[in-house]
Amino acid sequence: MLRYSVVVVTYNSGEAIAPCLEALAGEDCEIVVVDNASHDATVRLVEEFAAWHEVRLLANDRNLGFAAAANRGAGETRGDILLFLNPDAIAEPGAMNALRQCMEATHAAAAGGALLSSDGQPARGFAFRRLPTLTTLLFETLLANRLWPRNPANRRYRCLDADYSQPQEIEQPAGACLAITRQAWDQTGGFDEQFFPLWFEDVDLCRRLRERGSKIVYCPIACFRHSGAHSVSKLSFRDKQIFWYTNMLRYARKHFSPGQVRLLRAGIVAGMLLRSAAALFGARQAPLGETLAAYRAVIREVK
């Protein structure tokens, strides 16, 4: 039977890490926690847990970003399957075994489980998606998805019409719960650490797997409770904007044609101008000055 190594990357995850580790403690798996220089009680809580359970802690002296921390954790493990699990994702009983059996039965290189929202239903539009195209990213940047959430491009990209109760081949499971075989991990070289500090590193990995002809599957009976946006909520509004759009453009430079990259860059700039105009009329998630400064910063970064 294939054995798991679970890698959990933490950053100020003190509120979430204990339930995550407690759920894993009853499983036959190797557990490695990689901490990205948390300022809260995360490291202390992991150390206390490790006093009673087989958990290894790798504490970075600075925030290396998710990709680099995950790569470091993977390099310290020996399991046949690597499971990258967010600290706010809690494995339900039997989830780990179900995910492993699903991968073995389908000969999949990677898999994702059902991430359950607070209402107990799969996180539709998040648990798995298709790989992004220029069209889907332009719809995102130009506010089309906000003004018309169920437009055809967004429905297709976020798999909004999929049957989440059925196992199926997919293109991109959420990075919050991503299992990959050791062989596939070694062949692809892991996460690209240029995606710093987060966003699009999991999308890029899945794209490289698909380009190699590898199969990725969704296993609906492998359930993980997921509160969501754990690390993202710690970021300032400005940082969220910069990290999201600069990593989106980095992904495009890797996988799109030069002409498509130019179109996306223009779309991002146009989207920031549209958002600035909307902010002046009250459509904003942060104070006006902070919002406008964030959008200006994105324009400077992507030009």
URHUGI-V418111 format. One record per pair of residues at least 6 apart in sequence whose ideal C-beta (glycine too) atoms are under 6 Angstrom apart, sorted by the first residue. I is the first residue (numbers start at 0). GAP is how many residues later the second one is. If there is no record, write none. Layout:
I|GAP + I|GAP
This chain:
1|78 + 1|79 + 1|98 + 2|76 + 2|77 + 3|25 + 3|75 + 3|77 + 3|79 + 4|25 + 4|72 + 4|74 + 4|77 + 5|18 + 5|23 + 5|25 + 5|77 + 5|79 + 6|25 + 6|63 + 6|66 + 6|67 + 6|77 + 7|25 + 7|77 + 7|79 + 8|25 + 8|57 + 8|60 + 8|61 + 9|7 + 9|23 + 9|25 + 9|32 + 9|77 + 10|25 + 10|27 + 10|220 + 11|26 + 11|28 + 11|222 + 12|29 + 12|74 + 13|26 + 13|27 + 13|28 + 13|31 + 15|71 + 15|72 + 15|214 + 16|25 + 16|28 + 16|70 + 17|27 + 18|71 + 19|67 + 19|70 + 20|28 + 22|67 + 22|68 + 23|7 + 24|28 + 26|69 + 29|47 + 29|49 + 30|24 + 31|24 + 31|41 + 31|44 + 31|45 + 32|13 + 32|24 + 33|24 + 33|35 + 33|38 + 33|39 + 34|7 + 34|8 + 34|24 + 35|24 + 35|27 + 35|28 + 35|33 + 36|23 + 36|25 + 36|26 + 42|16 + 45|11 + 48|6 + 64|131 + 64|132 + 65|132 + 66|124 + 66|126 + 66|128 + 66|134 + 67|125 + 69|14 + 69|121 + 70|119 + 70|120 + 73|8 + 79|102 + 80|98 + 80|100 + 81|98 + 81|103 + 82|96 + 83|94 + 84|92 + 85|90 + 87|139 + 87|142 + 88|87 + 88|88 + 88|135 + 88|137 + 89|135 + 90|133 + 91|131 + 94|18 + 94|127 + 94|128 + 94|129 + 97|121 + 97|123 + 97|124 + 98|12 + 98|14 + 98|80 + 98|120 + 98|123 + 101|9 + 101|117 + 102|8 + 105|111 + 107|107 + 107|109 + 108|72 + 108|75 + 108|100 + 108|105 + 108|106 + 109|70 + 109|99 + 109|106 + 110|68 + 110|106 + 110|108 + 111|16 + 111|61 + 111|65 + 111|66 + 111|106 + 112|64 + 112|106 + 112|109 + 112|111 + 113|8 + 113|106 + 113|109 + 114|8 + 114|12 + 114|59 + 114|62 + 114|109 + 114|111 + 115|107 + 115|109 + 116|6 + 121|42 + 124|33 + 124|35 + 125|48 + 126|47 + 127|31 + 127|42 + 127|45 + 127|90 + 128|28 + 128|29 + 128|30 + 128|43 + 129|27 + 129|41 + 130|40 + 130|41 + 130|76 + 133|126 + 134|18 + 135|17 + 135|21 + 136|127 + 137|129 + 138|6 + 138|14 + 138|15 + 140|126 + 140|127 + 140|130 + 141|125 + 141|129 + 142|131 + 144|9 + 154|6 + 164|55 + 166|52 + 167|50 + 168|48 + 169|46 + 169|48 + 171|31 + 171|34 + 174|27 + 175|50 + 176|47 + 183|30 + 187|20 + 190|10 + 190|14 + 191|12 + 194|6 + 194|52 + 198|44 + 198|45 + 198|48 + 199|47 + 199|51 + 203|47 + 236|49 + 236|53 + 236|57 + 237|56 + 237|59 + 240|53 + 240|57 + 241|55 + 241|56 + 241|59 + 244|23 + 244|53 + 245|55 + 248|53 + 251|9 + 251|12 + 252|8 + 264|37 + 267|34 + 268|30 + 271|23 + 271|26 + 271|27 + 274|20 + 275|16 + 275|19 + 278|9 + 278|12 + 283|7
